[in-house]
Each structure stands twice: as structure tokens, then as C-alpha cells.
Amino acid sequence: MKKLVGVKMTKTSEQKLFLLVIILLLAAFLFSLTVGRYGLGWFNILEVIKLKITDQSIPDHLTSDDIVFWSVRLPRLLMALFVGSALAVSGTVFQGLFRNPLVSPDILGVSAGASFGAGMAILLVGNSAFAIQISAFGFGLVAVVLAYQLARHCRTDTITVLVLAGVIVSALFTAGLSFLKYVADPYEELPALVFWTMGGFSTIAWKDVAMTVPVVLIGILILYLLRWKLDIMALGDEEALSLGVKVNKMRLIYIAIATLIVASSVATCGTIGWVGLVVPHMARLIIGPGHNHLLPFAAILGAVFIILMDTLARTISGGEIPIGIITSFIGAPFLGYLLWKQGKD
């Protein structure tokens, strides 16, 4: 397999890049707060924040602004921020773990498996957030284990093998999800199932933020604390074992945590494809391959990417376009470019 490569950066350059991407995140977040089918002015935003902090009643002329800001726009953008980070970090971990720049939660079947699990929970137990999250995690984990085991049993060791294994597993769970759509009630259950296939933040509320954000934060923190072992494992199993890393145990931990944060995102926002492929690759080209800097940089860049894509989804037309459609339009050509580049190399 080809090694994951990146540029070598000085400490000053890395600090400048982190400062730049943090500024981009703040700018994207603040800009997205104001735009949409119902625009919000900065004076009104500051006023409703002040009234909320001081526990004063909202005047009639600010009622709509208060509702849009606190109940719609702010929870939606916070969810987009953390989901973008979760998908980007999980993609970074999978690419480093399997030493493969074409690996992502989508290609390995994690997203498809998690979507199938969420669909099963919807049909069997209804809209129970906890049940959906547990089921999404379980089937997402099954999907990535199937893809990895299938690739291991192939005699050839190429980049294409793991990708093809992921495509097979994704197709299996996608077919399963299609069957669930077929048997679902067309009025009660089918609309919810269709949501998972396209992804979006239109129904996000504070309860969704409270359920997903702690899981994502804890998962990303654990992965960051284990970043140095990921650098060692990226050298290969033999090298990692010689340096005292328990490869099988650590691989299971990385897969479980990365799958958990993806499944948590899918359980609340549906399938948002390609982020785990595009963003880690961009981050690696900018900041370099060392996970000490790559993981936090990818997390911030993923948040910027999803916030901008969500803003585009709700402003590009009169109706809201599912964000999964937009990320697919960007991600599919990007994968084609990577394959073309691998062929040239």
C-alpha cells in the first residue's frame, strides 16, 4: 500500500495554520447564524442574547428572531459543527489505521451499516433516540468488521481490495435499508427512513444536541489521547509490535470509538457521505501526516466544511436541499481524482 504522505511543517507554520482554520470556523459559524430563509441581523441577535442572559421578556418585534436564533439556528449549527468534526476525525483514524488514503466511514460501510441500524430501530421501537443510537452503533461496527475481515482474507494486498470490500458491505446494508423502506408504513415510517439516506439538520433540536455532542466530544478526546499509538500503527503491524503496541487490541479500540462517533452522528442527522474521505485528505496535505496535529486540524476543518455545506443547502434554493446530496457532488469527483492520482504514481 502507498504510504500516507504530507508536507513537513515548522512549529510556527503549524501555529499559523491552526489560527487560520480557527478563524475560518468562527467566520463560517457567525456568518451561518445570519443567513437563511429568515435572515437575522447582528443587532437583533445581540439583543436576544442580552435579553436571555438577563432573563428579561422578549418584546413582540423580536419574538421571531428569538425563536429562530435559540430554537432553530443555534442548535442546528452546533450540531453541524460537532458532526463535521466527528466524521472528519473518524475518517482520519480509519485512514491512519489501515494505512490507506482511500478509506473512510462511507467506503468501509460504517455509514450504510449505521443507517440500516437506525432504520431497524425506527421500525421496531419507533423514534426512541437511545434505541436508534445503540442500533446504529451496533450495525456500523458490524459493517466495518465485515469489510476489514473480507479484505484480510484476500491474497492480494492493494488499496483497491479494502475499498472493494467496503463497497460490497455498503451494498449489502444499502439493500437492507431499501427493503426496510419497502415494508415501512408510507405515512408514518417511510419519511423518517428516507431522511437517513440523504442526511440533514432541518429537524435538529436541543435534545439532539444534548444526546450527540457528549458522545462525539468524549470519543474525539479519547482518540486524541491515543494519537501517538496511531502514528506507530501507521508504520505497519510488525513495527508496531516491535515497539510494544498491542496491535489487535488497539485496532479494536480505534474502530469501536470511530464507529461510535459516526453512528451517533448518523442517528441524529442521517447519512452525510464523503466528509470522512475528503476532509482528512485535505487536512493531511495542509498540516502533514502526524496525528498529533492532524486529528485536531481535521476536526476543525471538518466543522468548517459541514457548516458551509449546510449553509449552502438551506440557501441555494427556495427549499432546503439535503446536505448529503451536496457532499456527494463534491466527494465523488474527489475520489475520482484520488484514483487518477494513484494511477499516475
N, C-alpha and C positions, 0 to 999 in steps of 0.2 A: 504493500500500500504506500501511496505517496505520503510524505510527512506533512504535517500541518506546519505551514511557514508563516512568517510575518516579518515586519521590519523591526530592527533594533532601535530602541528609543533611549535617549538620555533622560535622567530624572526630571530635569527642567522641562523637557518636551512633553513628558507624560503628564506633568502637573498642568501645563498649558492646555493639553488636550482634554483632561478631566474638567478643567474650569470651563472650557468652551462647550463641552457637551452638557454640563450642568446649566449653563446659561441658556442653551438651546431648549433644555427641558422646561425651565422656568418660563421662557418666552412662549413655547408651544402651549403650556398649561394655561397661562394667563390669557393668551390670545383665544384659545378654545372656549374659555369661560364666557366670552363676549359674543361669539358668533353662533348662528343657528337660525332656525325659522323665527324664533323670538330673540331678537338682539338685546343684549344687556349693556347699558352704559356703565363706565367705570364709576361715575359719581353715584349712581344708584346701587351698584354692588357694594361700594364702601359704606353707603348709608345703611343698607340692610344688615351688613356685618356689624356695624356700630350698634344698631338697634337690638340685634340679637345678643351681643355681648353685654349690653347694659340692661337687658331684659325689659325693653320698652315695647309698647304696642306698635304694630306696623300701620302706618297711615294708608288710606284707601288707594292713593296713587302709586304706592309701592307694593301692593298686595301681590300682583302678578310677578313682579321682579323677585320678591321674596320666595314665592313658590318655585319659580323656575330655577333660581340660584341654589336654594337649600335642598329641594326635593328632587330636582332633575339633573341640573348641570354639574353640580359639585360631586355627588356620589358617582355619577357616570364617569367623570374624568379621573377620579381617584381609582375606580375600578380599571379603567383603561391603562392607567399608569402601572398598576401592580400586575395586571395580566400581561402587558407588554414585557415587563421585567421577567416574569415567570417563564414565558415562552422563550425569550432570548437566553436566559440562563440555562434552561433545560437543554436547549439546542447546543449551547456551548459545552455543557457537560457531556452530552452524548457524542459530540464530535471529538472531544478530547479522549473520552473513554475508549471509543472504538478506533481512534486514530484515523478518522475518515471525514474529510471536509464536506461530504455529501449527505451525512447523516443528520436527521432532525426528528423531532417527535412525530411529524406528519409522515415522513418517509418510513420510519420504523413501525408505524401502525399505532402509536400511542394515542393520537388524536381520534383515529377511527374506532379503536377499542373503547376509549373513554366515552365517545359519543354513543356507541352501542350500549354501554353500561348505563348511561344516563337515560337512554330510551327505554331500556328494560325497566328501570326504576319508575319511570313515568307511567308505564302501562300497568305495572304490578302494584305500586303503592301510592300512585298519584304524585302530587307536587311536593313531596317531603324533601326539603333541601338536604338534610343529613343523609337520607337514603340515596338520593341522586349522587351525592359526592362520594359515598362509600362504593357504590356500584361502578361509578366512572373510574375511580382509582383501581378497583379490582380488575376490571376488564382492560384498562390501559396497561396495567402491569402484565397481564396475560399476553397481550399483544406484543409488547417489546421482548418478552422472554421467548415467545414463539419465533419471532423474527431472528433473534440472536442465535437460538439453537439451530434453526434451519440453516443459517449461514455457516455455522461452525461445522456442520456435517457435510458441507460441500468440499470437494477435494481442492478446488482452485481458490486461491486467496487474493481476490481482487476487490477493488472498490465496488464494482458492479454487483457482486454477489450479495452483499448486505442490503444494497438498495433494492435489488430484485426480491429478496426475502421480505423486506418491508412492504413492497408493493403487493406481494401475494397476501400477506396478513391483512393489509389495509383493505384489499378487495374482498376478503372473507368477511370482515366486520362491516364493511360498507354494504355488502349484500344482506347481512343480517339486519342492519338498520333499515334497509329498503323493505325487508319482509315485515319488520315492525310497523312501518308506515302503512303497509298493505292491510294489516289486520287491525290497525288502530281505528278508533272511532273518528269519523271525518270531521265531527263538530267539536269534540272535547279534547281529544288526544293528538290528532294529526297535526294541528297547527304548532303545538309545542315541539313535536318531533322535527318538523321542518325547520324550526328555529335552530336546532343543534347543527344542522348540516350547513348553515350559512353564517352563523355567528352574528353577534351584535350586542350593543349595550343599551338598546332602547328601553328595556324593562328593568334596568338596574335600580335598586332602592338601597337604603342604608342597611337593611338586614342582609342583603347580598354582600355588601362591603364588609360587614362585621363577620360574616361566615368565611369569606375567601381571603381577605388581607392577612389575618394572623397566620394562616397556613402557609401562604406564599412567603411572608416575612421570615418565619421560622425555618422554612425549607431553604431559602436562599442563604440565610445566615449559616446554617449547618454546612451547606455546600462550600461556602466561602471559607469556613474554618478548616475544611478538609482539602483546600485548594492545592496544597503542596504535594499531597499524595496523588492528586490527579495529574500534576506535572510529571511525577515519577512514572505513573502508569502509562502515560503517553509515550514513554520510551520503549514500551513493549513488556510483555509478561515476564520474560526471563530476567531482564534488567531490574524490573520492579521487585521480583522475588529475591534477587541477589542483594537488594538494598533493604530487605526486611519488611516489605509491604505484603500483607496477606491479600493477594490479588482477587481471589474469588469472593472473599468476604467484602472487600471494599467495592468491587464491581456491583455486588448486590445492593449495597447501601446507596451508591450513586444512582443506580437505576430506580430503586424504590423512591428516593426523595425527589428525583427529577420527574418521575411519573406522577407522584403525588401533587406537585405544584401544577403540572399540566392538567391533571384530572380536576383539580379544584377550579381552574380557570374554565375548563370545558363545562363543568357542572353548572356554572352561573352564566357563562357568556356564549356557550356553543363552540363549534369548531372554527377557529381562526387560523387558517393554514399559512404555511410558508415563513412565518416570522422566525421560527426556530432554525431555519436554514439561512435566510438572507441576513439577518442581523448579526449572528455570530461571525459569519464570514466577513462582513463589513468591519466589525469590531477588530477582528484579528489582523486585517490588512492595515488598520489605522494604528492600533496600540501594540501589536505584537502577540506572540503565542503564549507567553507566560500567564498562567491563570491567576496569579496574584493581582494583576491589573486587568486581565481580560474579563474575568467574571463581573466585577463591578462596572466596568466600562460597557459591557454588553447589556447589563441590566438597565443602565441609564439610557443607552441608545435604543433599546427595545421599547422603553417607556415613551421616548420621543416619537418613535416610528408609529406606535399604535395610536397615540394621541392625535398625531397628524392624519393618520388614515381614518380615524373615527370622525374627526372634524370634516374631512373630505366627504365621508359617507353621508353625513347629515346636511351638507351644504351644497353638494354638486348638483342636486336636482330638487324639485318640489317635494318629492317623497324621499324617505330615508333608504339608502341602498345598504344591504347587509355588508358589513365590513369584510367578511370572508371572501366576497366576490372581488373586492378591490385588492386585497392582499394576494389573491390568486393571480390576478392580472399582472402583478409585479413579480411574484415569486416564480411563476412558471418560466418566463423568459430568463430569469436569473439562473435557474437550474440549467436551462439550455446553454447559457453562457459558460457555466462551470464545466459541463460535459465537453463543450467545444474546446475549452482551455486545456482540460485533461488530455484530450486527443492530440492537441498540438505539442504538449510537453512529453 
